[in-house]
Structure formats: C-alpha cells, structure tokens
Amino acid sequence: MGSLVPVNGATTQDSVKPITPEEIRSEFSHHDPTVARINNGSFGCCPASIVAAQQRHQLLFLRQPDYFYFNILKPSIFETRRLIQTLINADHPDEVSVVDNATTAAAIVLQHTTWSFFSSNFQPGDAVIMLHYAYGAVKKSVHAYISRAGGHVIEVHLPFPVKSSSDIIFEFQKALRKGKTNGRKIRLAVIDHITSMPCVIIPVKELVRMCREEGVDKIFIDGAHAIGNVDLDMKDIGADFYTSNLHKWLFCPPSAAFLYCKMSEESSDLHHPVVSHEYGNGLAMESAWIGTRDYSSQLVLPEVMEFLNRFEGGIDGIMQRNHEAVVEKAEMLVKAWGTELGTPPDMCSSMAMVGLPTCLAIKSDSDALKLRAHLRTVFKVEVPIYYRAPVEGEIDPITAYTRISHQVYNVDEDYNRLRDAVNKLVKAGVTCASLSK
C-alpha cells in the first residue's frame, strides 16, 4: 500500500498542510469525551471532515435524485473502485466491487460456491475449510450456505496464545491434509487476514501458497480489519477473492467495503445477492446499484485520501505509528498486571491482546461480557474482552484477554484509565462472580 495516493492531481503532501494535534482532536470531537474508546476494531471511526463530505453527497442526491443517479453515482463509484485498485495493487478496476461490508462480500463468494454444489460441479461432501477463529457472522454464513448445499465444513483449530506464525501454518497444513482424506476435495478456503477475537495477524501468503500446493480450488481472504491496518498487495497475496471494510481502519463512514475478485473466466459468474437492474453486467456494476439506498459512504474515498495524506507518511505512516503505539501500551499493561501478550508484537496490527489478571476469575464468555459492561458503565472504558477456556493440565492460566486498539485519536490517558480500572478491581478483590450481585 503506497504512502501517498494521488487525488485530483495532487501527488505529494506538499500541497496540503500537515495535520496538527489540535486538528486531530477537532476531527474526532464528536466522540463521547467521557469514554476511553480503545475499541476501534469493532466499528472504526470517521473524522468530522469526512462526515461533512458524506452529508454533501447525501444532499446532492436529495436535491435532484434523477440527475444524481444518471450523472454522478456511477462515475463516483468508479472513482472509488479506481482508488481501491491503487491501494491494493489490483490489475484493473473491474476486479474491485464496492459492497456494504465484509459479510456481504462473504455472501457473494459463498453463494457462488453453493451454486457449484447445486449444479453438480461439486460433489456432496466436498469441503470448505475455515479458521475456528473466523468472524462469527462469516462462520454462520459458511454453514448456512455450504452445509445446506451438501458440503462439508472443516474448522482449523488454532492455538492461543500464539507463539509464532509457524504454529498457525502447522495446524492449517494438518487440517488441509486431513480434509482431503477419503477422496474429498476442498473447494474453498476461507482465511482471515486478521482474526477478530482473539486478534492475530494470520500469515496469509504462506497459507495461500499451501492451499495451491494442496489443490484447493479457490481461496477467499476475509481481511475485514486489514485495509488501513496492514500492507495489502493482491498480486503478492495471490488469493482469488479478498474483502476488507473501508469503515474500520480507513476512516470511511459505515458502511463501505470492497470485494476483490481476481480476473478469471469464472469471475463473470459472481453476482450480488440483491438482484437489481444491473444484473448480468458484472459484479462491480451489480454492486454499484442494488436499488434506492444511501450510497454516500461509498463515495467519500477521494476525501478520505486527502485526509490520510495530511499525516506524515500518509496511510503507511499512520499504520506504523498505530502499531508501535499499541505494542507500547500493551507492554505497559502487561507489566502493570503481571500478565502476558497473546501474540508476539510482530503478529499485532493496530490491535493487541493483553492478558487480564487471573484473580478476576473470568470463567466464561458471560463473565467476559459482564466485565466489559462493568468497565463501560463504571469506569467509562470501552474495550472488548476475550474468554479463553483453560487447557487441561494448566495451572492458574490466564483465561481472558482484552483487545486494545490504537487509532490516531487515542491518547495515553485512554490506556492509563484501563490500567487503573483493572488495578482497582484487583485491589478491591472483585471477581466476575461478585459483579452479578
């Protein structure tokens, strides 16, 4: 991903004034100032200047909808696709479709796979493989589409905490080979680029290469958290399909995402689940019009690029600083709580998993949710918590990790407040069991 993306003829940061700390605060002044928001991963964030740009697009449509539809919408969506093509190093804008979110993109790919079962191109029992830590909505989509079509679903169980990428590669290869037993064919691999909970950067290039060697038909990378968070290069990754949300780490308003489909003879058979007037004109065109709706979140990418280019190093600079900051804050919390990181620093992106003190006695997903709600309501800290079931034989294991994130609006006080809140609970002898009283 390039640091600086040309927008309207501007190719360097010389033409824009570098953003100041005061301007960053102003851009995110609509955030609740009483809350330490260290959960950018769930919903992302949108600067005030981009919200204003979105409203201009909305009003332009409402002012004269027919003119907007016939003269503005299609070329504007094409410009978004062209910018995404540049960001992800795709060969052609036609490989890029703009959709609502990564869940919609998954539905498009899984729908295509399902048709292959119904048309007898695939045989009953042929498999789709995915990570056990795949995003919940995508896991349900895989089962909803593939299992009902007669396919077999293989889940790759990964270790956590993770010590190195080789742990993931070993488990994935083992599952691939097991999945091919009894003559079964693996038709699709669904691989996260950055898992959501627990949060881990997956070595996607190595897994794609492994899938090719083992004869997997198609590979779909769910990079919901990826764009604006890690480097993206479609040619280098080598998957058939790739999706990422523009509203998580790239500052677009919700909801906007892209689906990359590598150019092939089969790509013309991909269709948007919502059939409308553009049906049959290619997925990119079908996705550009699915009926009357608000498309404004998909049109502001030129303004987002201008916003990004106000930061030193552009998006690459933002990603590097976010990664360095989240690792620094994670290590500070580990030291304060006497715990550990869930992954090595090089497997963190702009998010990191930090072990919580065992004395909090987090014994279930329900306990994790209770503690999260307590941190929100009592301490005004918004952060997700992941429950990890102990492995047999472990002595006093860490059973919960908090997923912290860092985006340009975060400040030291956000993480200090989380540190102090947990320390206060520990000092008071609070456990999750007592929170229910």
N, C-alpha and C positions, 0 to 999 in steps of 0.2 A: 504494500500500500504506500503510495507516494506521500511525502510530507505536504506538498502543496499541489492542489488541483486547480488547473486553470478555470476560472469562472468569468464569463463575459469578457474574455480577452486579457484578464489580469493573470500573470504567470508568476509573480513573486509577491512577497509580503511588503515590498517597498511602497505599494500603492495604498496600503491600509495601515492605520495607526495601531500599534501593538496594544492589546487589551491590558488594562490596569487592574489591580486587585479590587479597587473601588467599583469598577465597571462589572467585574465578575459578580460581586455582591449584588449590584443593581439588577443584573440579568436574572438572578435567581431570588430576588426579593419576594416573589410570590410564594416561595416555600414557607411553611409554617416556621417562624423563627424560634419557637419554643421547643422544637423537636430536633434531636440529633439524628439526622437522616443518613444512616450508613447502610442503606439497602438500595443502592441504585440499580442493582441487578434485576429486581422484580419488575419495575415499571419504567426505569430510565428517568430522564429529566429533559425539560425543554426550556431554553432561555427565553426571556421576555421578548427579545427582538424577533425570535422565530415564531412565537405565539402571535405577535403583531403581523408578521408576514402571512401566517396562516389565515388570520382574520381578513387580510386584504384579498386573498384568494376566495374566501367564502363570500365576501361582499360582492366581488366581481361576478361570481356566479348568480347571486341573488338579484343583482342589478339587471341582468339580461341573460337568463339561463340559456336561451336558444343560441345566442351569439357565443356564449362561453362554450357550449357543447360543440358547436360546429367549427369554431375558430381557435380556441385556446386549449381545451382539455388534451386533445391528442398530442399536439406538439409539445406541450408542457410535460406530459408523462414520458414522451420520448426523450426529452432532455434529462429527466430523472434517470431513465434507463442508461443513457449515454454516460452520465456521471458515475453511475454504479459500475458500468463496464470498465471505466478507467480505474476506479478504486480497487476492483477485484481482479484486474488483469484478465478479463474475458476477451475472446477473439472478436465478438460482434455484439451490438446492442440487442439483436434478435435472440441472443442466449439469455437475456435478462428480462424477467417479468416482475412487475410490481404488484404485490398482493398485500392483504391486510396484516398478516403476521406469519410466524413460522409454522403455527398449527395449520393454517390454510395451505401453506406450501407442502406440508407433510400429507395433507389430504389429497392434493393433486398427484403426488408421486404414488401414494398408496392406492388411489383409485385406479391409476394406470396398471399397477401390479395386479389388482383384483380382476380387472378385465382380462388379463392374460390367463388367469385361472379359469374364468368363465368361458373363454374362447378355446380352452383346451391346449393353449400354447404351453401352459404349465400343468403339471400333473398334481392331483390331490396328494398332500403330504410333502410336496416341495416346500422349502423353508424360507423364512425371513429371519435374519439374525439382528439383534439389537443389544445394547448395553442394559444391564439391570438398572443402572442409574440414569437411564433415559428420562427425559422430562415426562411427567405424569400424563399430560394430555396426549403426547405423541405415543406413549406406551398404549394408552387406551385406543388410540386411532389404529395402531398396528393390529391389535386384537380385533377391533371392530371390523376392519376391512379384510385382513388376511385370514383370521380363524374362520370367519363366516363364509369365506370363499373356499375353504377346504385346505388352506395352507397350514404349515406347522411353524410355530414361533419359538425361536431359540433365544434365551436371555443369557448374556455373558455376565457372570458374577465377578465383579472386580473387588480387589482388596481395598479397605480404607481403615486407617490412614494408608497413604501411598508413599512408598519409599523412593521409587524411581519409575520412569516410563517403561522400563523392561518388565515390571510387574504386570502392567496392562497388556503389553504385547504378548507375553507368555500366556495369560489367561484367554486372550482373544484367539490366538492360534489354536489353543487346546479346544475351544468351543467350535471353531470353524471345522476342524478335523472330525470332531465328534458329530457335528451336524451333517456331515457328508456320509455317515455310515449307512449301510443298507441301501446304497444306491441313490440316496436322497440328494437332490440338487438344491443349492442355496441360490435363490433367485434375486434376493435383495439384501444388502447390508445397510442398516440404519445406524449411523455412528455420530455421536455428539462430538463437537469440536471442543466445547467447554461444558462439562456437565453442570447442572443447576445445583442440585443438592445430593451429595456433597459436591463442592465446586472443585473440579480438577481439569487442567488442560490435557486433552487426550492427544497422543501422538498420531494424528490423523494420516499424515503422509505414509507412515510405516504401515498402518492398518489398511489403507487403500492398496498399497503395494502387495500386502499379504493376501487381500481379497482377490486381486488379479491373479496372483500365483495359484490360488486355490480354486479358481474358476467361478467365482461369484459373478452372476450376470450383471447386476447394476449396484451402484453404491450411492447412497444418499447421505450427505453430511448435514446434520442439524446443528448449524452454527448460530443459534438464536442469540447468544451473547457475544458473537465474535466481532462483527464489523465495528470499528472504533475501539476495540479491546485488544486484538492481536492482529498481526500481519495476515493479509489474505491475498492469495495468488492462485486463481483457479487452475492455471496451467501447471503450477508446481504441485498442488494438492492432487489433481488428477481424478477427482470424483465425477460421476455422471450428473449428479444433482447436488446443489448446495443452497441452503437458505440461511438468512440472517435478518434479524429485526433491525430496522433503522431507528426505532424509537428507544432502544435500550441504552446504547453507548454512543450513538451518533447524533444525539440531540434533536432528532425529529419528534414532532408531536405524535401521540398514538392515534391511529395505529398505521404503521407502514413497514413493509419488509420487502425483500427481493427473493426470487427463486431463480437460480442459475441452472440452466439445462444445457449441457454440452451438446453442440450441434451434431445430430445424427439422423439417420433415416427414421428412427423410432420417435424422435422428439416431436414430430408432427402429430403423433397420436396422443399427446398430453393435452388435457382440457381442464379448464376451470370447473370446479364443482357447480358453480352457478352458471347455468346456460342462459345467455342473452343474445343480443343482436349480432355480436362479433363472433359467434360460434363458427368454427371452421376456418378462421382467418389467422390461426396460430395462437399459441398460449399467451404471448405478450399482448396481442390485441384483445383477446378474450378477457384477460385480466384488467385491461385498461378501461373496460366498460362492463360492469355487471349490473347495470340498472342505475336509477337515480339514487345517489347517495352523496355523502360529503367526501370528495377526493382530495381536499386541501392538504391533508397531512402528507400526501404523496407528491405534492407539487413544490414543497419548500426546500428541496435539497440544494438548489443553487444558493439560496440564502444561508443554509447551514454550512456550505463550503466556505462562504465568505466569513462566517463566524469562526470556523475552525482555523482559517488562515490568519486570524488575528493573534493566534497563540504562537509562541516561539516553537519552530519546528513543525507547525501545523498539527495534523492528527497524529503523526508519528511522535512528536514531542509530547503531546497530551498522553498518549498511551504509555510512553516511557516513564513520565513523571507519576502517573497514576499507579503504575506497577511498583515503582520504587517506594512510593508513599504507603501503599497498602502493606507491603512487606515490612517496612519500618514500623508501622502501627501494629501489625500482627505480632512482631517480635517483642514489642513493648508490652502487649497484653500477655503474651506467653510468660514473660519474665515476672509480670505483676501477679499472675495467677498460679505460677508454678506448673504450667501445663506444657503443651507442645503444639506445633503446627500440624495440620492434617496432610500437607504435601510439602515437598521441598519448595523453596522460593521460586525456582525456575518453572514450576508447574502451577504457579499462581498467575493470574492475569491482572485485572484490576480488582480482583476479589481474592480473599484468603480465608481458609478455615482455621479457626483458633479453638483449641480445646478449652472447655469450661471446667472449673474446679469440681472434683468428684463429690465433694461434700454437699453439693446442691442436690444430689440424689435424683438425677434425671433418669427415669426408668422406662419411659415410653414416649411415643410420638405425642401423646396427650400431655405429658409433663412438659415436653419441649414447647408446645403451644401455650401452656399456662405460663411458663416463664417468659416467653416472648411477650404475651399480653401484659404481664406484670411490669416488665421493663418499659413497655409503651405507656401504660396508664400511670404508673407511679413515678418513673424516672424520665419519661419523655425521650426514650431511646428506641428507635425503630431499627431492628436487626433480626434476621431470620436465625433460627436455631435448628440444627440437625441432630436427631437422635440416632445413635449408633448402638445397636444391640451388642452386648459383650460376647466375645468368643469363648467357648468352653475352655476352662483352664486358666483364663486371665485372672490376675489378682488386682483388685481395686482399679479396674480400667477406666479410662475416660469414655463416658457414654454419650457425651454431647459436645458439639462444636458449633460455635457461632460463625456465620458467614458475614464477614465485614467487607465493605467495598470502599473504593475511593474514586470520586469524580471531582472535577475542577472546583465545585462549590464547597467541598468539605474542608473543615478546619480542624486543628489539633483538639480543640475543646470537644468535638463530637466523640472522639475516641477516649479522651480522658473521662468523659461522663459515663461511657460504657464501663470503663475500668473501675471507676469509683462506685458505680451502682452494684456491680458484681461483688466487689470487695465489701461493700456494706452488707449485702445479703449474707456473705460468708461469715463476717464478723458477728452478725446477729444470730447465726445458727439456723438460718432459714433453709428449708428443703422444699422441694416441689410438693411433697405431701402436705406441708403446712400451708401452702398457697391456696389450697382448696377450702380451707377452713374460714 
